[in-house]
Amino acid sequence: MKTILRATLAALLIGALSVPAQADEIEETLQMALEAYQAGDINAAKEEIDYAAQLIAQLKAAGLSDFLPEALPDWTRAEPQQGAPAMMAFGGGMTASATYSRSSDAIEIQLMADNQMVTSMAMMFGNAAMIGSMGQLKRIKRQKVVITQQGDLQAMIDNRIFVQISGQSPIEDKEAYFAALDLSGLKDF
């Protein structure tokens, strides 16, 4: 048990030291966890480790928004109203979104990573019969995408990042925004 807790503390500390933003709070939390552990207060140590893990996950979630493309020519990009383009998704994982507009057209791009819903969607994308029933199958930049009957574009990147592009705009515009995504970067995220 002590070996596992020490390994967890070490892994979180190494991860925290490699990320400059919020590093002070993460370092302080990990230090409090270590002190609680050394004092024999396992419950407090676990609580601090869990909190540090949440802070690190928030930092990673903020990085997901970096993969939202800039506005294409003649379009403008707006972040979500909360001002936080990325956040932890319900049930774990991360989400990031942005809205793009041009005259009467509007597109929303949503990225979801590493959560239970994405896992379920990955199973659907891996099943030929199910994906065929979702809509028209197509490839963009060598990536399999589905154009749903509602006109949304959906894709699963590396079986762990779900991309949905929706809104009141022709499918060609949604395809152009999908093509603007950094797909190789998303795979490495």
C-alpha positions in Angstrom: 0.0 0.0 0.0 2.8 2.4 0.9 4.6 1.6 -2.3 1.5 2.4 -4.4 0.8 5.6 -2.6 4.5 6.7 -3.0 4.4 5.8 -6.7 1.2 7.8 -7.1 2.6 10.8 -5.3 5.8 10.6 -7.4 3.9 10.3 -10.7 1.6 13.3 -9.8 4.6 15.3 -8.7 6.5 14.7 -11.9 3.4 15.6 -13.9 2.8 18.7 -11.9 6.4 19.9 -12.3 6.2 19.7 -16.1 3.2 22.1 -16.3 3.9 25.7 -15.3 0.3 27.0 -14.9 -1.3 26.2 -11.5 2.0 24.5 -10.6 2.2 26.3 -7.2 -1.2 25.0 -6.1 -0.5 21.6 -7.5 2.9 21.4 -5.7 1.4 22.7 -2.5 -1.4 20.1 -2.7 1.1 17.3 -3.4 3.3 18.5 -0.5 0.3 18.4 1.8 -0.5 14.9 0.6 3.1 13.8 1.4 3.0 15.4 4.8 -0.4 13.8 5.6 1.0 10.4 4.4 4.1 10.8 6.5 1.9 11.7 9.5 -0.1 8.5 9.0 -3.3 10.3 7.9 -4.0 8.2 4.8 -7.5 9.7 4.3 -6.1 13.2 4.1 -3.3 12.1 1.8 -5.7 10.4 -0.6 -8.0 13.5 -0.6 -5.0 15.8 -1.4 -3.8 13.4 -4.2 -7.3 13.3 -5.7 -7.5 17.1 -5.6 -4.0 17.4 -7.3 -5.2 14.9 -9.9 -8.2 17.1 -10.6 -6.0 20.2 -11.0 -3.7 18.3 -13.4 -6.8 17.1 -15.4 -8.0 20.7 -15.7 -4.7 21.7 -17.1 -4.9 19.0 -19.7 -8.5 19.9 -20.5 -7.5 23.5 -21.2 -5.0 22.1 -23.7 -7.9 20.4 -25.7 -9.2 23.9 -26.8 -5.9 24.5 -28.5 -7.0 22.0 -31.2 -10.1 24.1 -32.2 -9.3 25.7 -35.5 -9.0 29.4 -36.1 -11.9 31.0 -38.0 -11.8 30.4 -41.8 -11.7 33.4 -44.1 -14.9 35.5 -43.7 -15.8 33.7 -40.5 -15.6 34.8 -36.9 -14.9 32.6 -33.9 -16.6 33.0 -30.5 -15.7 31.0 -27.3 -18.5 29.6 -25.1 -20.3 32.2 -22.9 -18.6 31.0 -19.7 -15.3 32.1 -21.2 -13.8 28.7 -20.6 -13.3 27.0 -24.0 -12.4 23.7 -22.3 -13.7 22.0 -19.2 -14.1 18.7 -17.5 -17.0 16.9 -19.0 -19.8 15.3 -16.9 -18.7 11.8 -16.0 -15.0 12.6 -16.4 -13.0 13.4 -19.5 -12.8 16.7 -21.2 -14.7 18.9 -23.6 -13.9 22.0 -25.7 -16.0 23.9 -28.1 -16.2 27.1 -30.2 -18.8 28.7 -32.4 -18.0 30.1 -35.8 -20.3 32.5 -37.8 -20.6 34.2 -41.1 -23.7 36.2 -42.2 -26.6 33.7 -41.7 -24.3 30.6 -41.2 -23.2 29.2 -37.9 -21.1 26.2 -37.0 -20.3 24.8 -33.6 -17.3 22.5 -33.2 -17.3 20.3 -30.1 -14.4 18.1 -29.0 -14.9 15.5 -26.3 -12.1 13.3 -25.0 -11.6 10.4 -22.6 -15.1 10.0 -21.1 -17.7 7.3 -20.9 -19.8 8.8 -23.7 -16.8 8.8 -26.1 -16.0 5.2 -25.2 -19.6 4.3 -26.2 -19.3 6.3 -29.4 -16.0 4.6 -30.3 -17.8 1.2 -30.1 -20.4 2.5 -32.5 -17.8 3.9 -34.9 -16.0 0.5 -34.8 -19.1 -1.3 -35.9 -19.8 -1.2 -39.6 -23.5 -1.8 -39.3 -24.0 0.8 -36.7 -21.9 3.5 -38.3 -23.8 2.9 -41.6 -27.1 3.5 -39.8 -25.8 6.8 -38.4 -25.6 8.5 -41.8 -23.4 8.9 -44.9 -19.9 7.6 -44.4 -17.1 9.7 -45.9 -13.3 10.3 -45.6 -11.7 13.7 -45.1 -7.9 13.9 -44.7 -7.9 10.1 -44.5 -10.2 10.2 -41.5 -13.6 8.4 -41.5 -16.4 10.8 -40.8 -20.2 10.4 -40.7 -22.6 13.0 -42.1 -25.7 12.5 -40.0 -29.3 12.8 -41.4 -29.5 16.1 -39.4 -26.5 17.4 -41.4 -23.9 17.2 -38.5 -20.4 15.9 -39.2 -19.1 13.4 -36.6 -15.8 11.6 -36.3 -13.8 9.5 -33.8 -10.1 10.4 -33.6 -7.9 7.6 -32.3 -10.9 5.9 -30.6 -10.8 8.5 -27.8 -11.6 11.9 -29.1 -15.1 12.6 -30.5 -15.5 15.5 -32.9 -18.9 16.9 -33.7 -19.5 19.8 -36.1 -23.0 21.0 -36.2 -25.0 24.1 -37.0 -26.9 26.0 -39.7 -24.4 25.9 -42.5 -23.9 23.8 -45.7 -22.1 20.6 -45.2 -19.2 21.8 -47.3 -18.4 24.5 -44.6 -18.5 21.8 -41.9 -16.1 19.7 -44.0 -13.8 22.6 -44.4 -13.7 23.1 -40.7 -13.0 19.4 -40.1 -10.2 19.6 -42.6 -8.8 22.6 -40.6 -8.4 20.4 -37.4 -5.0 19.3 -36.4 -5.8 15.6 -36.6 -2.3 14.3 -35.9 -2.0 16.6 -32.9 -5.4 15.4 -31.6 -4.1 11.8 -31.9 -1.1 12.7 -29.7 -3.2 14.6 -27.2 
